[in-house]
Amino acid sequence: FLATQAQAALDALYGGEDVRDVVLRCYFEMARVLDQSQGIRRVETVTPREFAIQLTGWGLPAEPVSTLTRLFEEVRYGSYSEDDTAAQQAIASLEAIIAACQELA
């Protein structure tokens, strides 16, 4: 399920969708999927970085999760400036997360 959400976000980025929208949607959808499939819930009192620690504890790779979390924080809290680097970082992170999900399955 998580790989499906990451793949949908990756496809959206390759399709030219706005990085800001894709990162927000991807983050919230991954949180929803993990809650439903693994019982890993991101409650409001858990910061994005604390949630990232939970994700890496579940077996996802630390660097891509950290990068995607940083992008989420930038997009969500206002320090994001759109450039090709952010899109490339999001793509690389999503590809790594997808690969890790396939290995975990």
C-alpha positions in Angstrom: 0.0 0.0 0.0 2.8 2.4 0.9 4.6 1.7 -2.3 1.4 2.4 -4.3 1.1 5.9 -2.7 4.8 6.6 -3.3 4.4 5.5 -6.9 1.3 7.7 -7.4 3.3 10.7 -6.1 6.3 9.8 -8.3 4.0 9.6 -11.3 2.5 12.9 -10.5 5.9 14.5 -10.3 6.9 13.0 -13.6 3.6 14.2 -15.0 4.6 17.8 -14.1 2.3 18.4 -11.1 3.3 21.0 -8.6 5.9 19.7 -6.2 4.3 21.5 -3.3 0.9 19.7 -3.9 2.5 16.4 -4.5 4.7 16.4 -1.4 1.8 17.4 0.8 -0.6 14.8 -0.7 2.1 12.1 -0.6 3.0 12.7 3.0 -0.6 12.7 4.3 -1.5 9.6 2.1 1.5 7.7 3.4 0.5 8.5 6.9 -3.0 7.3 6.3 -1.8 4.1 4.6 0.6 3.3 7.4 -2.1 3.9 10.0 -4.5 1.5 8.1 -2.0 -1.2 7.2 0.5 -1.2 10.0 -1.2 0.6 12.9 1.5 3.3 12.7 -0.5 6.4 13.5 0.8 10.0 13.2 -1.2 11.8 15.8 -1.2 15.6 15.8 1.2 15.8 18.7 3.8 13.9 16.8 6.1 16.1 14.7 7.0 15.2 11.2 10.6 14.4 12.3 9.3 12.1 15.1 7.1 10.4 12.5 10.1 10.0 10.3 11.8 8.1 13.1 8.8 5.8 13.3 9.0 5.2 9.6 12.7 4.3 9.7 12.0 2.0 12.7 9.5 0.2 10.5 12.3 -0.4 8.0 12.2 2.5 5.5 15.5 4.0 4.5 16.6 6.9 6.7 18.0 9.3 4.2 15.0 9.3 1.7 12.5 9.5 4.6 14.5 12.4 6.1 14.6 14.2 2.7 10.9 13.8 2.1 10.2 14.9 5.6 12.3 18.0 5.2 10.5 18.8 1.9 7.2 18.4 3.6 8.2 20.7 6.4 9.4 23.3 3.9 6.2 23.1 1.9 3.8 22.9 4.9 5.5 25.6 7.0 6.5 28.1 4.4 10.2 28.0 3.6 9.8 26.2 0.3 11.1 27.8 -2.8 10.2 25.9 -6.0 13.2 24.7 -8.0 14.3 21.7 -9.9 16.3 20.5 -7.0 13.3 19.9 -4.8 11.6 17.9 -7.5 14.7 15.8 -8.0 15.1 15.2 -4.3 11.4 14.2 -4.0 11.7 11.8 -7.0 14.9 10.2 -5.6 13.4 9.8 -2.2 10.2 8.3 -3.5 12.1 5.9 -5.7 14.1 4.7 -2.7 11.0 4.4 -0.6 9.3 2.3 -3.3 12.4 0.1 -3.6 12.5 -0.4 0.2 8.8 -1.3 0.3 9.3 -3.9 -2.4 12.2 -5.4 -0.4 10.1 -5.4 2.8 7.2 -7.2 1.2 
